[in-house]
Amino acid sequence: MRCTIAAATAALFLSLPAAAEVTVSVHYLAVERELPPTLSNLDPRPERLGLDGAAVALDDNATTGRFMGQTYTLSETVVPLGDDVVEAARAALAETPLLVVDGPTEALLAIADLPEADGALIFNATEGDVALRGDACRANVLHTIPSTAMRTDALAQFLVKKRWDDLPLIAGAHPQDMAYASALERSLTKFGLSVGDRKDWVFDADMRRNASQEVPLFTQDLGDYDALLVADELGDFGRYILYNTWEARPIAGSEGLSAVTWAPVVEQWGAVQLQNRFEEAAGREMAPEDYGAWAAVRAIGEAVTRTNSADPAVLRDFLLSDGFELAGFKGRPLTFRAWNGQLRQPIPLVHPRALVALAPLEGFLHQRTELDTLGIDEPESTCTAFN
Amino acid sequence: MMLRASLLALCAALPAAADEIWVSNEKDDTISVIDVETLEVVRTIDVGERPRGITFSKDYSVLYVCASDDDSVQVIDPETGRVLHDLPSGEDPEQFVLAPDDRHLYIANEDDAITTVVDTESRTVVAQIDVGIEPEGMAISPDGKVAITTSETTNMAHWIDTESQKLFANTLVDSRPRHAEFVKEGSEMWVSSEIGGTITVFDAATQAEKSKIDFEVQGVHPDRVQPVGFEFTAGDTHAFVALGPSNHVAVVNAETYEVEDYILVGRRVWHMDFNRDRSLLFTTNGVSGDVTVIDVAKREAIKTIKVGRFPWGAAFRPTN
């Protein structure tokens, strides 16, 4: 499925005298992932998850472009399950070297390693896999979605601050749950905590009917603890843990208090404007994937505005330089880490009704910027592609 | 009768006693009125939803309030505190500036990427001008010929010719421009950039960048030093600049563009106004829900006044 959704016109408005005409084409490549069924149907996956964020950012860019003599276009490809990702990526790269990708690690690497992608600038808008910022990093891939490690570090800071240190974990069986559980363990260790008793979620019953009977028993042998961690990244069973535990304790992780890229409850720092713009355009609330895609397309726009170029090498150099900063509605400028291409950003800690805190929390210090207390820091980075 | 007469006599004897600072409380839908002599809140007035920008007419007979979530500008009688009528304002009005003619309001419509020009007498929209995403800062030159809108996501100052109501220049500034002012009899135009952490000074005649002011607050990471509102002392010699979540106000020498002082105030300081002789400055501190009073000569905070939730704008009102 291919289509072009927006193009700005430059001629209607006066532009800066020095600005030459620049046309910027961005291609959004969505690779469908296999999604296992979940117990509840309460949260269907929006059809244009991610894409809607890119479209809003394109409008933002186009408005600036009107005044600058810069024109933006966004085209998109959705690769259905089982279809050839590489073929779709080749076609996209033949069109433009600026790619925003919503896809799993394997797909991202396959695209980034294509000969055609040499010199291209690819944005990972949705995949939190830590490996992509480490051993498997690529010089032509920047990450606008936080790594899973950034999110779990944010949560760990909160647990430290609360002095909750007895922390059992219930983990699901999907690879995403395992990855999240590992990231949690790493983060807790990083901040001087550790995961207590670990239980794997093995039930296959329909929890909508009997969670209140099964979860108390399931959590009874955990004894006393401070907070219960849940690794359920697909939203399968976690929602049934709350208020059903044997001991009345807070829940954190994939459920309860969650560290997320973005959430509808983020309203400070001008965020309500972005939320309004998004909801008006998409007819739904803005999700983390939308934010990752929005930030990618806005980062491109900001780099084009400041460099007046659409050359991927020029844009990449600028994005990784001190000159770049993105106003990302998170209270401080967002910049890219020069050692692995990750967009530095605060991480909201939320429950469904409100923002609880914004990490990095006060008191977690860093010699460069407190934002680097979240995720893989330079000394521990195994990424060599950016050297 | 006796009591009334003596009260009247008292008021007559202390003519300046009742000068006021009006503060809009964004999340309380109220305005707190501060007596500049007693430094206490003397009145709280209910207004429309999410009041942000506030300004008085030139003769202080009416107050204009951006009631952002009501999509209107309210016109309020400052004596009674009652809403006289609403003005059409376009969607989500955030800030505005009243033209020197005391008649036209230039309003930033934050959600619509539009600047709306409203005639306050005929109560009609006379122009709407397309600007960048999230327009916010508004200024107008002393001769009324040039209006400015800054757009927070487009990162520009848009220069509007008020005769044709068209843009004649667009100048890039650092990220998230929040506030604009013409100074030195309109020869310079200043724009603060919240996320960029700078103030850009333009030569108003050529729209060329003349200087850029950086801020550095000891013990605060540069990311959190975020200039928003600013106002000038008598003669435009110094600017007081609110630095948002760094909780400081900077004092900038407007000739050398150098920062001379930083004053600790309440949390997330955004906007401000002076009393009549500009000896006192009142800053709105959103997160701490209060107003800091600064002694301008001593460059010291002398008092904190509790107001409503998330105070946003401030406007001075003389009472005689």
Chai-1 contact restraints between the chains, C-beta under 6 A:
chainA,res_idxA,chainB,res_idxB,connection_type,confidence,min_distance_angstrom,max_distance_angstrom,comment,restraint_id
A,L14,B,L167,contact,1.0,0.0,6.0,A-B,restraint_1
A,D60,B,I133,contact,1.0,0.0,6.0,A-B,restraint_2
A,D60,B,T153,contact,1.0,0.0,6.0,A-B,restraint_3
A,T63,B,G132,contact,1.0,0.0,6.0,A-B,restraint_4
A,T63,B,I133,contact,1.0,0.0,6.0,A-B,restraint_5
A,T63,B,T154,contact,1.0,0.0,6.0,A-B,restraint_6
A,T64,B,T154,contact,1.0,0.0,6.0,A-B,restraint_7
A,F67,B,N170,contact,1.0,0.0,6.0,A-B,restraint_8
A,Q273,B,E134,contact,1.0,0.0,6.0,A-B,restraint_9
A,N276,B,D111,contact,1.0,0.0,6.0,A-B,restraint_10
A,E325,B,S175,contact,1.0,0.0,6.0,A-B,restraint_11
A,A327,B,S175,contact,1.0,0.0,6.0,A-B,restraint_12
A,A327,B,R176,contact,1.0,0.0,6.0,A-B,restraint_13
A,A327,B,I195,contact,1.0,0.0,6.0,A-B,restraint_14
A,R332,B,D223,contact,1.0,0.0,6.0,A-B,restraint_15
A,P333,B,I195,contact,1.0,0.0,6.0,A-B,restraint_16
A,P333,B,D223,contact,1.0,0.0,6.0,A-B,restraint_17
